[in-house]
Amino acid sequence: MNQKALHWFPGHMAKSLKRLEQLKKVFDVAVILLDARALKASLNQSLLKLLQGKTILYYVTKVDLVNRATLTAKIKDYCPHETVIVGENSLESYHLIKREVIRLISQKRKFSLLNIKPRLVFLGIPNVGKSTLINNLSRRASLMVMNQPGVTKAEKWVATESFDYLDFPGLLPQHLDQETALILSFINAMPLKIVPLDVVFEGLMTFLRTNYPKVLKTLMINQETPLESLSEKYHLALSDENIPVLKTRFINEFHALKIRDIFFE
């Protein structure tokens, strides 16, 4: 894949970015969610520019899919000076977030305002787990959740006794280098129509062949003849017409299985 920048920024994302700028005075803390499998790729740097001057708390999702010791080391390398919460079960996450939010806002709010209910906005790339986290924290299924990008297209407030939560649509950078775009495709944060199917398939096969060959074996894929393996696995003839179908089914299967202990960077 060449290093030409990828420009993809749908209308609802552009509107959401402008809306976020307008809401800066409304929320107290921005909770930025990062995917444990790709900490760097899942951090939208343009958000940091927009949120200058605001209190930021980082929350790592999908931690059940990676080795915890390796993740801890990566967080120390990548976010050595930031406040980072590693997501666990919903009750533990609630207490961790509550403690950190109170600590962070008490440093900025005047004492007389500390009894006002804090307002948190949840931000991140598509399909990183914002709505799931808010549902867990609020202890009710207030928001729709699906394992695909682009489900949340409009902001929504969820009020609880202790906090007001704002769920925000997933936001990607306006300009992506193609390596990052590939990683986001691997973790199901970008629709397959954005990066060419052939590029995603070949990139994923090369990545697994180089770094996690045992995964291909588990998926019953021969490294040397992957299309033939997929043809046999999915019971589809290996024809020009079926090749895009085979590639799409493999990528979708990879997303759905959520294979453990894979780091994409």
C-alpha distance (Angstrom), angle and dihedral (degrees) to the residues before:
residue distance angle dihedral
M1 . . .
N2 3.78 . .
Q3 3.80 121.6 .
K4 3.80 96.9 -113.3
A5 3.80 109.8 136.9
L6 3.79 118.6 -106.0
H7 3.80 116.6 -133.0
W8 3.81 112.8 -159.8
F9 3.78 121.2 142.3
P10 3.82 114.9 147.0
G11 3.78 120.6 -149.4
H12 3.80 96.6 -104.3
M13 3.81 90.3 55.8
A14 3.79 92.5 51.2
K15 3.80 90.3 49.9
S16 3.81 91.2 46.8
L17 3.80 92.0 52.4
K18 3.80 91.1 52.9
R19 3.79 90.1 45.9
L20 3.79 91.4 51.5
E21 3.79 89.5 54.9
Q22 3.80 88.8 54.0
L23 3.81 92.3 49.7
K24 3.80 96.8 51.6
K25 3.80 91.5 102.7
V26 3.80 92.1 49.4
F27 3.81 104.1 58.0
D28 3.80 127.4 59.5
V29 3.78 102.2 -157.3
A30 3.80 132.8 24.9
V31 3.80 112.0 -147.2
I32 3.81 108.0 -157.7
L33 3.79 113.8 -162.5
L34 3.81 120.6 -146.4
D35 3.80 127.7 -167.3
A36 3.82 109.1 -121.3
R37 3.81 90.6 -140.9
A38 3.81 93.8 57.2
L39 3.80 112.9 19.1
K40 3.80 96.1 167.7
A41 3.79 98.1 42.0
S42 3.79 92.3 47.4
L43 3.81 94.6 54.5
N44 3.79 110.7 90.9
Q45 3.80 102.4 -148.1
S46 3.80 91.8 -162.4
L47 3.81 88.1 66.7
L48 3.79 90.6 60.2
K49 3.79 91.0 55.5
L50 3.79 91.7 48.8
L51 3.82 92.8 46.7
Q52 3.79 96.8 51.1
G53 3.79 108.7 144.6
K54 3.81 94.1 20.1
T55 3.79 126.0 109.9
I56 3.82 110.4 -104.2
L57 3.79 129.1 -162.2
Y58 3.81 120.7 -174.6
Y59 3.80 120.8 -144.6
V60 3.81 122.0 -170.6
T61 3.80 117.4 -145.8
K62 3.83 134.0 -170.6
V63 3.82 89.6 40.9
D64 3.79 90.7 146.1
L65 3.81 87.9 68.3
V66 3.82 97.6 59.2
N67 3.78 142.0 53.6
R68 3.81 106.5 -89.2
A69 3.83 96.7 -145.7
T70 3.80 91.9 51.0
L71 3.79 90.8 46.8
T72 3.80 91.6 51.3
A73 3.80 90.4 53.2
K74 3.81 91.6 48.6
I75 3.80 91.8 50.3
K76 3.80 90.7 51.5
D77 3.79 90.4 51.2
Y78 3.78 96.7 43.4
C79 3.82 103.5 33.3
P80 3.82 105.1 24.3
H81 3.82 95.4 150.1
E82 3.80 101.3 33.4
T83 3.80 132.8 95.8
V84 3.80 103.6 -110.8
I85 3.80 128.0 179.6
V86 3.79 118.2 -164.9
G87 3.79 108.7 -144.6
E88 3.78 119.0 -119.7
N89 3.80 129.8 153.6
S90 3.80 116.6 -18.4
L91 3.81 97.0 -105.9
E92 3.80 93.9 50.9
S93 3.80 90.9 45.4
Y94 3.79 90.7 51.8
H95 3.80 93.5 54.2
L96 3.81 93.0 44.0
I97 3.78 93.1 50.2
K98 3.82 93.0 44.0
R99 3.80 91.8 51.3
E100 3.79 94.4 47.6
V101 3.80 94.6 43.9
I102 3.79 92.4 51.8
R103 3.79 90.5 47.8
L104 3.80 93.6 48.0
I105 3.79 98.8 45.5
S106 3.81 93.1 43.2
Q107 3.79 86.3 64.6
K108 3.82 91.8 57.6
R109 3.80 108.6 27.5
K110 3.75 122.4 79.4
F111 3.79 113.4 -108.4
S112 3.79 92.2 -111.9
L113 3.79 91.4 59.7
L114 3.79 98.4 50.4
N115 3.81 92.5 98.1
I116 3.83 91.3 63.9
K117 3.79 113.5 104.6
P118 3.85 109.5 -104.6
R119 3.79 118.6 -118.2
L120 3.80 118.1 -143.0
V121 3.79 128.3 -168.7
F122 3.82 117.8 -157.4
L123 3.80 115.1 -145.9
G124 3.78 137.5 175.2
I125 3.76 146.6 108.5
P126 3.82 119.4 -50.7
N127 3.81 116.8 -73.2
V128 3.81 94.6 11.7
G129 3.81 92.7 126.3
K130 3.82 106.5 -95.9
S131 3.81 96.6 137.8
T132 3.80 92.2 42.5
L133 3.79 91.2 52.9
I134 3.81 93.2 48.6
N135 3.81 90.7 48.7
N136 3.80 89.5 51.8
L137 3.80 93.8 46.0
S138 3.80 93.6 47.1
R139 3.82 90.6 42.2
R140 3.77 93.1 -133.0
A141 3.80 136.2 85.8
S142 3.79 96.5 -109.4
L143 3.79 96.0 144.8
M144 3.80 133.8 51.7
V145 3.81 113.8 -110.2
M146 3.83 127.8 -165.7
N147 3.80 133.7 158.5
Q148 3.79 94.5 -112.6
P149 3.79 136.7 80.4
G150 3.79 123.4 -99.0
V151 3.82 100.6 33.0
T152 3.82 93.6 125.9
K153 3.80 109.0 58.7
A154 3.81 100.8 157.7
E155 3.78 136.3 40.4
K156 3.79 119.3 -99.1
W157 3.79 131.2 -174.1
V158 3.80 120.3 -140.9
A159 3.81 114.5 -166.4
T160 3.82 122.5 -153.5
E161 3.78 134.0 169.0
S162 3.81 94.2 -96.9
F163 3.82 104.9 27.3
D164 3.78 144.5 16.1
Y165 3.81 110.4 -132.6
L166 3.79 125.3 -157.5
D167 3.79 116.1 -158.7
F168 3.78 110.9 -155.2
P169 3.81 130.3 -166.1
G170 3.77 115.9 -98.4
L171 3.78 112.5 -89.6
L172 3.79 128.4 -154.4
P173 3.80 126.3 -170.7
Q174 3.79 113.5 -91.5
H175 3.82 89.0 -125.0
L176 3.79 121.9 39.4
D177 3.78 128.5 -176.6
Q178 3.75 109.1 -131.4
E179 3.81 95.4 -114.7
T180 3.80 90.0 59.1
A181 3.80 90.9 44.0
L182 3.80 89.2 55.0
I183 3.80 92.9 50.7
L184 3.81 90.5 48.9
S185 3.80 88.3 51.8
F186 3.81 90.3 50.7
I187 3.82 92.2 54.1
N188 3.81 92.3 45.2
A189 3.81 95.8 -111.4
M190 3.81 94.7 124.3
P191 3.81 128.8 48.4
L192 3.79 114.3 -109.8
K193 3.80 90.8 -119.6
I194 3.81 91.4 68.6
V195 3.80 99.9 60.8
P196 3.83 111.9 37.7
L197 3.80 112.5 -94.9
D198 3.82 93.2 -127.0
V199 3.80 91.0 52.5
V200 3.82 93.6 49.7
F201 3.81 92.6 46.3
E202 3.79 95.4 47.5
G203 3.80 91.2 42.8
L204 3.80 93.0 51.0
M205 3.80 93.1 45.4
T206 3.82 91.4 49.2
F207 3.81 91.8 47.1
L208 3.80 93.3 50.3
R209 3.79 93.6 41.8
T210 3.81 90.6 52.5
N211 3.79 101.3 38.6
Y212 3.79 109.9 17.4
P213 3.82 110.3 24.1
K214 3.81 90.9 156.8
V215 3.80 89.0 64.9
L216 3.81 90.5 59.6
K217 3.77 89.4 50.3
T218 3.80 90.6 50.4
L219 3.80 88.9 51.2
M220 3.81 89.9 49.7
I221 3.81 93.4 -116.0
N222 3.79 121.1 146.6
Q223 3.81 107.6 -138.2
E224 3.78 93.0 -142.9
T225 3.80 98.2 44.5
P226 3.82 107.3 25.9
L227 3.80 97.3 157.3
E228 3.79 91.9 52.3
S229 3.81 88.9 50.2
L230 3.79 91.5 50.4
S231 3.78 91.5 47.6
E232 3.80 90.1 55.6
K233 3.80 93.7 41.3
Y234 3.80 96.0 51.0
H235 3.81 95.7 34.3
L236 3.79 93.8 -122.4
A237 3.78 125.8 134.4
L238 3.80 114.0 -109.9
S239 3.81 98.4 -114.6
D240 3.80 134.3 139.5
E241 3.78 88.5 -106.2
N242 3.80 93.7 52.3
I243 3.81 100.0 42.5
P244 3.84 94.5 84.0
V245 3.80 88.5 47.6
L246 3.81 91.9 51.4
K247 3.80 92.5 48.5
T248 3.80 92.9 47.2
R249 3.81 92.7 48.4
F250 3.79 91.5 50.5
I251 3.81 93.4 50.2
N252 3.81 91.5 46.3
E253 3.79 90.5 48.7
F254 3.79 90.5 50.3
H255 3.82 90.1 52.0
A256 3.79 93.3 46.7
L257 3.81 96.5 48.0
K258 3.82 93.5 55.7
I259 3.81 91.4 -154.1
R260 3.78 113.3 -147.0
D261 3.81 130.5 -120.1
I262 3.79 98.6 23.7
F263 3.79 119.8 134.9
F264 3.79 115.8 -171.1
E265 3.79 95.9 -160.0
